[in-house]
């Protein structure tokens, strides 16, 4: 483990299933993070969870007693807002229709992007007769789909109508396509499961702005000026975290405290460079190993 860590300057760390599970810190993670910082390693927290903004995530880190700064947090909500503003050069007179929670809204606002929907659009249709109230809106320039605990038919109908009515000019975007979401030691339907309700009738996929797509990594590398060959992605998912790193020519480390079981890791064609029981075990291994001379 010491030799592996010595070959890395920057660790990109997933959060759910790596740092914590739900609201519970995974054992010895705090010690591992402190050890890595003491070794001069750069740490960036990279998460597909769009329900929280960077500011909200910082409060969670602080509540768990973890050192972090807002600039070290890179979530899919921020990735989406950054992409819309800096890559799409989104028109000032257009709005983003949001399926998602406050994290997306806060990050769009931080980039000066107008939006509608989101948390202000939680009232569902009351009858079939109300479907005709959902009409195309020419002010909508993008539909952004993220994790939404208040997902309803009206939101889906609006998103579908906006994209279908003007597919050439309305950008179809999603924060991630994770099929499941880990919480409280179990798995639940993720953003990708919800997204299927929209991609199925549309017959097309959105531009995905989270892991494992390279759009997110390109933004991270450019923002933090990273050397890919000395950067390691640490995560609990083979099909998002590890694939994200592999596709981006990063080193990869899989932890077994989240989605992926040891049997699944052994059977998968996606092979990380290193597999450990937990991120907490990394710190313990480093403490037991002599430093390189």
C-alpha positions as CSV (number, residue, x, y, z in Angstrom):
1,X,0.0,0.0,0.0
2,X,2.9,2.4,0.8
3,X,4.3,2.0,-2.7
4,X,0.9,2.6,-4.3
5,X,0.2,5.7,-2.3
6,X,3.7,7.1,-2.9
7,X,3.0,7.0,-6.7
8,X,-0.1,9.2,-6.2
9,X,-0.2,13.0,-5.8
10,X,-4.0,13.5,-5.8
11,X,-6.8,11.3,-4.6
12,X,-10.3,11.7,-6.0
13,X,-12.6,10.3,-3.3
14,X,-16.2,9.2,-3.8
15,X,-18.3,9.9,-0.7
16,X,-21.3,7.6,-0.3
17,X,-20.0,4.1,0.5
18,X,-16.4,5.4,0.8
19,X,-16.3,8.2,3.4
20,X,-19.7,7.5,4.9
21,X,-22.7,5.3,4.7
22,X,-25.8,7.5,5.1
23,X,-25.0,9.7,8.1
24,X,-22.4,7.3,9.6
25,X,-18.7,7.7,9.1
26,X,-16.9,4.6,8.0
27,X,-14.4,3.5,10.6
28,X,-10.9,4.9,10.5
29,X,-11.6,7.2,7.5
30,X,-10.8,10.3,9.5
31,X,-7.3,8.9,10.3
32,X,-6.7,7.9,6.7
33,X,-7.6,11.4,5.4
34,X,-5.3,13.0,8.1
35,X,-2.5,10.6,7.1
36,X,-2.8,11.4,3.4
37,X,-2.8,15.1,4.1
38,X,0.2,14.8,6.3
39,X,2.0,13.1,3.4
40,X,1.2,16.1,1.2
41,X,-1.5,14.4,-0.9
42,X,-4.1,16.5,-2.5
43,X,-7.7,15.4,-1.7
44,X,-10.8,16.1,-3.9
45,X,-14.2,14.7,-3.0
46,X,-16.0,13.7,-6.2
47,X,-19.6,12.5,-5.8
48,X,-22.5,11.7,-8.2
49,X,-25.0,12.7,-5.5
50,X,-26.7,15.9,-6.8
51,X,-29.1,16.3,-3.9
52,X,-26.5,18.5,-2.1
53,X,-24.5,21.5,-3.1
54,X,-20.9,22.0,-2.3
55,X,-21.9,24.2,0.6
56,X,-24.3,21.6,2.0
57,X,-21.7,18.9,1.6
58,X,-19.2,21.0,3.5
59,X,-21.7,21.1,6.4
60,X,-21.9,17.3,6.3
61,X,-18.2,17.0,6.4
62,X,-18.0,19.3,9.4
63,X,-20.8,17.5,11.2
64,X,-18.8,14.3,10.9
65,X,-15.7,16.0,12.2
66,X,-13.9,15.8,8.8
67,X,-11.5,18.4,7.5
68,X,-12.6,19.8,4.1
69,X,-13.1,23.0,2.2
70,X,-15.7,23.9,-0.4
71,X,-13.0,24.0,-3.1
72,X,-12.1,20.4,-2.4
73,X,-15.7,19.2,-3.1
74,X,-16.8,18.5,-6.7
75,X,-20.3,17.1,-6.9
76,X,-22.4,16.3,-10.0
77,X,-24.7,19.3,-9.3
78,X,-21.7,21.6,-9.5
79,X,-20.3,19.8,-12.6
80,X,-23.6,20.3,-14.3
81,X,-23.8,24.0,-13.5
82,X,-20.1,24.5,-14.5
83,X,-20.8,22.6,-17.8
84,X,-23.9,24.7,-18.7
85,X,-22.1,28.0,-18.0
86,X,-18.6,27.3,-19.3
87,X,-19.1,24.7,-22.0
88,X,-22.5,25.3,-23.4
89,X,-22.2,29.1,-23.0
90,X,-25.8,29.1,-22.0
91,X,-27.8,32.0,-23.3
92,X,-28.7,34.6,-20.7
93,X,-32.3,34.7,-21.8
94,X,-32.9,30.9,-21.4
95,X,-33.8,28.9,-18.4
96,X,-32.9,25.4,-17.2
97,X,-35.8,23.1,-16.3
98,X,-34.7,21.1,-13.2
99,X,-35.8,17.7,-12.1
100,X,-33.9,17.6,-8.8
101,X,-33.3,18.9,-5.4
102,X,-31.9,22.0,-3.8
103,X,-28.3,21.0,-4.5
104,X,-28.8,21.6,-8.2
105,X,-30.6,24.9,-7.6
106,X,-27.9,26.2,-5.4
107,X,-25.1,25.4,-7.9
108,X,-27.0,26.8,-10.9
109,X,-27.5,30.0,-8.9
110,X,-23.8,30.1,-8.0
111,X,-23.1,30.2,-11.8
112,X,-25.7,32.8,-12.5
113,X,-28.0,30.5,-14.4
114,X,-31.8,31.0,-14.4
115,X,-33.9,27.9,-13.7
116,X,-37.4,26.7,-13.1
117,X,-39.0,23.5,-11.8
118,X,-37.0,21.8,-9.1
119,X,-38.2,22.2,-5.5
120,X,-40.9,24.7,-6.6
121,X,-42.6,22.2,-8.9
122,X,-43.6,19.4,-6.4
123,X,-47.3,19.6,-7.0
124,X,-48.5,16.8,-9.2
125,X,-51.3,16.7,-11.7
126,X,-54.6,15.9,-10.1
127,X,-56.3,14.3,-13.1
128,X,-55.8,13.2,-16.6
129,X,-57.6,16.3,-17.8
130,X,-54.8,18.5,-16.5
131,X,-52.3,17.0,-18.9
132,X,-53.2,19.6,-21.5
133,X,-51.8,22.3,-19.1
134,X,-48.3,21.0,-19.9
135,X,-47.1,22.9,-23.0
136,X,-43.9,23.7,-24.7
137,X,-42.1,26.7,-23.2
138,X,-39.7,28.6,-25.6
139,X,-37.8,30.1,-22.7
140,X,-36.4,26.6,-21.7
141,X,-33.0,26.0,-23.1
142,X,-32.1,22.9,-21.2
143,X,-33.6,20.1,-19.1
144,X,-31.4,18.9,-16.2
145,X,-32.3,15.6,-14.5
146,X,-30.9,14.7,-11.1
147,X,-31.9,12.7,-8.0
148,X,-35.3,13.9,-6.9
149,X,-37.2,12.5,-3.8
150,X,-40.3,14.5,-5.0
151,X,-40.3,13.2,-8.6
152,X,-43.8,13.2,-10.0
153,X,-45.7,12.8,-13.3
154,X,-46.0,16.5,-13.9
155,X,-42.3,17.0,-13.8
156,X,-41.7,14.1,-16.2
157,X,-44.4,15.4,-18.5
158,X,-42.9,18.9,-18.6
159,X,-39.3,17.6,-19.2
160,X,-40.5,15.3,-21.9
161,X,-42.5,18.0,-23.6
162,X,-39.6,20.5,-23.6
163,X,-37.1,18.1,-25.1
164,X,-39.5,16.5,-27.6
165,X,-40.8,19.8,-28.8
166,X,-37.4,21.3,-29.6
167,X,-34.7,18.6,-29.6
168,X,-32.2,20.7,-31.6
169,X,-32.2,23.6,-29.2
170,X,-33.1,22.2,-25.7
171,X,-30.1,20.5,-24.2
172,X,-31.0,17.2,-22.5
173,X,-28.6,16.7,-19.5
174,X,-28.4,14.5,-16.4
175,X,-26.2,14.7,-13.3
176,X,-25.5,10.9,-13.4
177,X,-27.0,7.6,-14.4
178,X,-26.4,5.5,-11.3
179,X,-29.0,2.7,-11.2
180,X,-28.8,2.4,-7.4
181,X,-28.1,4.6,-4.4
182,X,-26.5,3.3,-1.2
183,X,-27.9,4.5,2.2
184,X,-28.2,3.0,5.6
185,X,-26.4,-0.2,4.6
186,X,-28.9,-1.0,1.8
187,X,-29.5,-0.1,-1.9
188,X,-32.3,2.0,-3.3
189,X,-33.3,3.1,-6.8
190,X,-30.9,5.8,-8.0
191,X,-31.0,8.7,-10.6
192,X,-30.6,6.3,-13.5
193,X,-33.7,4.3,-12.5
194,X,-35.7,7.6,-12.4
195,X,-34.2,8.8,-15.6
196,X,-35.4,5.7,-17.4
197,X,-39.0,7.1,-17.1
198,X,-37.8,9.9,-19.4
199,X,-35.3,8.3,-21.7
200,X,-37.7,5.5,-22.6
201,X,-40.5,7.6,-24.2
202,X,-37.9,10.1,-25.7
203,X,-35.9,7.2,-27.2
204,X,-32.6,9.0,-26.5
205,X,-30.1,9.4,-23.7
206,X,-29.0,12.7,-22.1
207,X,-25.5,14.1,-21.8
208,X,-24.3,12.6,-18.5
209,X,-22.3,15.0,-16.4
210,X,-21.2,12.7,-13.6
211,X,-19.1,9.5,-13.3
212,X,-18.2,7.5,-15.3
213,X,-18.5,10.0,-18.2
214,X,-15.3,11.9,-19.0
215,X,-17.0,15.3,-19.1
216,X,-16.8,15.5,-15.4
217,X,-13.1,14.4,-15.3
218,X,-12.1,16.8,-18.0
219,X,-13.5,19.7,-15.9
220,X,-11.8,18.4,-12.7
221,X,-8.4,18.0,-14.5
222,X,-8.6,21.5,-16.0
223,X,-9.8,23.2,-12.8
224,X,-7.2,21.6,-10.5
225,X,-4.4,21.2,-13.1
226,X,-3.9,17.5,-12.3
227,X,-1.4,15.0,-13.7
228,X,-3.6,12.1,-14.7
229,X,-0.8,9.6,-14.3
230,X,-0.4,10.6,-10.6
231,X,-4.1,10.8,-9.8
232,X,-6.1,8.0,-8.2
233,X,-9.9,7.6,-8.2
234,X,-11.2,5.9,-5.1
235,X,-14.7,4.5,-5.0
236,X,-17.1,1.7,-4.2
237,X,-18.6,1.2,-7.6
238,X,-16.9,-0.6,-10.5
239,X,-19.2,0.7,-13.2
240,X,-19.0,4.3,-12.2
241,X,-16.0,5.1,-9.9
242,X,-13.4,2.6,-11.2
243,X,-14.6,2.9,-14.9
244,X,-14.4,6.7,-14.5
245,X,-10.7,6.4,-13.5
246,X,-9.9,3.7,-16.1
247,X,-11.4,5.6,-18.9
248,X,-9.6,8.8,-17.8
249,X,-6.1,7.1,-17.5
250,X,-6.1,7.4,-13.7
251,X,-5.0,4.9,-11.1
252,X,-8.0,3.3,-9.4
253,X,-8.7,1.9,-5.9
254,X,-11.9,0.0,-5.0
255,X,-13.2,-0.1,-1.5
256,X,-15.7,-2.8,-0.4
257,X,-17.8,-0.7,2.0
258,X,-20.4,0.3,-0.5
259,X,-22.1,-1.2,-3.5
260,X,-19.5,-3.7,-4.8
261,X,-19.1,-7.0,-3.0
262,X,-15.9,-9.1,-3.0
263,X,-17.6,-11.7,-5.3
264,X,-18.7,-9.0,-7.8
265,X,-15.2,-7.4,-7.8
266,X,-13.7,-10.8,-8.6
267,X,-16.1,-11.6,-11.4
268,X,-16.2,-8.2,-13.1
269,X,-14.2,-7.5,-16.2
270,X,-13.5,-4.0,-14.8
271,X,-10.4,-4.4,-12.7
272,X,-9.1,-1.7,-10.4
273,X,-5.4,-1.3,-9.7
274,X,-6.0,-1.9,-6.0
275,X,-8.8,-3.4,-3.8
276,X,-9.0,-2.7,-0.1
277,X,-11.6,-3.6,2.5
278,X,-12.2,0.0,3.3
279,X,-10.6,3.5,3.0
280,X,-10.0,3.2,6.8
281,X,-7.7,0.3,6.2
282,X,-5.5,2.4,4.0
283,X,-4.5,4.6,6.9
284,X,-3.8,1.7,9.1
285,X,-1.6,0.1,6.4
286,X,0.3,3.3,5.9
287,X,0.9,3.6,9.7
288,X,2.3,0.1,9.8
289,X,4.5,0.5,6.7
290,X,7.9,2.4,6.7
291,X,8.1,5.5,4.7
292,X,10.1,5.3,1.4
293,X,13.6,6.6,1.7
